[in-house]
Amino acid sequence: MSINPQVQLKTRAVLNIPVQSYKYDFTFIVNGDEFNTSTIIADLLSPVISYNHQNDPTFSTFTISTDHRGDFSNVLKLATFRPFTIPEDEIQFFAEVIEKLGNSSIDISN
């Protein structure tokens, strides 16, 4: 009886992808302001967007309205996979955006 080996690409391989160099073909509209990024970054930031792309590959705009104000470009920085500091007065904004993105893989900690 022979045992066939299993192979798997490790999740950390995604860190080698130069996601910032992909074509900026996706637009977030946040509180009326436009932020352009790549589809791959949009998919990484939001399972909701990723799901929509599975059903409609041409899906290219996602609108977010929040009660609190903040700089959405900081949200896009999450695609660097490195920790960074956000202003304390933007925590509520970040929390709202994360909820609307449907992403449970983003941590906010002190």
C-alpha positions in Angstrom: 0.0 0.0 0.0 1.5 3.3 -1.1 0.9 6.6 0.5 0.7 9.5 -1.9 2.3 12.7 -0.6 0.2 15.9 -0.3 1.4 19.2 -1.5 0.1 22.7 -0.8 1.1 26.3 -1.5 1.5 28.1 1.8 -0.7 31.1 2.5 2.3 33.3 3.1 3.2 33.0 -0.6 0.7 35.8 -1.2 3.3 38.1 0.5 5.5 37.7 -2.5 2.9 39.2 -4.9 3.6 42.8 -5.8 -0.1 43.8 -5.4 0.7 47.5 -5.6 2.0 47.1 -9.2 -1.2 45.7 -10.6 -3.4 47.8 -12.9 -5.7 50.2 -10.9 -9.0 48.9 -12.3 -11.2 49.1 -9.2 -12.7 52.1 -7.5 -13.9 52.5 -3.9 -16.3 55.4 -3.4 -16.1 56.3 0.2 -18.3 59.1 1.5 -18.3 60.6 -2.0 -14.5 60.4 -2.6 -13.0 58.0 -5.1 -10.0 55.8 -4.3 -8.5 53.7 -7.1 -6.8 50.4 -6.6 -6.4 47.1 -8.2 -9.0 44.4 -8.2 -6.6 42.0 -6.4 -6.3 44.5 -3.5 -10.1 45.0 -3.4 -10.6 41.2 -3.3 -8.0 40.9 -0.5 -9.6 43.7 1.6 -13.2 42.5 1.1 -14.8 39.0 1.0 -17.9 40.8 -0.2 -16.1 42.2 -3.2 -14.4 38.9 -3.9 -17.7 37.1 -3.9 -19.2 39.7 -6.3 -16.2 39.1 -8.6 -16.9 35.4 -8.6 -20.4 36.2 -9.9 -19.5 39.2 -12.1 -15.8 39.6 -13.1 -16.6 43.1 -14.5 -17.6 44.4 -11.0 -15.4 47.4 -10.5 -16.9 49.9 -8.0 -17.9 49.5 -4.4 -19.5 52.4 -2.5 -19.1 52.8 1.3 -20.9 55.4 3.4 -19.9 55.9 7.0 -21.1 58.0 10.0 -17.5 58.8 11.0 -14.8 60.4 8.9 -11.4 59.1 8.1 -8.8 58.6 5.4 -9.6 55.5 3.3 -6.1 55.5 1.8 -5.1 54.1 5.2 -7.4 51.2 4.6 -5.7 50.6 1.3 -2.4 50.4 3.2 -3.6 47.1 4.7 -2.6 45.5 1.4 1.1 45.9 2.5 0.5 43.3 5.2 2.6 45.4 7.6 1.3 47.0 10.8 0.9 50.8 10.8 -0.6 53.4 13.1 -3.8 55.2 12.4 -5.0 58.4 14.1 -7.1 57.7 17.2 -9.9 59.8 15.9 -10.2 57.4 12.8 -10.7 54.2 14.8 -14.5 54.4 14.5 -14.2 55.1 10.7 -11.9 52.0 10.4 -14.3 49.9 12.3 -17.2 51.0 10.1 -15.3 50.3 6.9 -14.1 46.9 8.0 -17.7 45.9 8.8 -18.9 47.1 5.4 -16.0 45.2 3.7 -17.1 42.1 5.5 -13.5 41.3 6.6 -12.9 39.5 9.8 -9.2 39.2 9.2 -8.3 42.8 10.0 -7.2 43.5 13.5 -7.3 46.9 15.3 -5.2 46.8 18.5 -3.4 49.2 20.8 
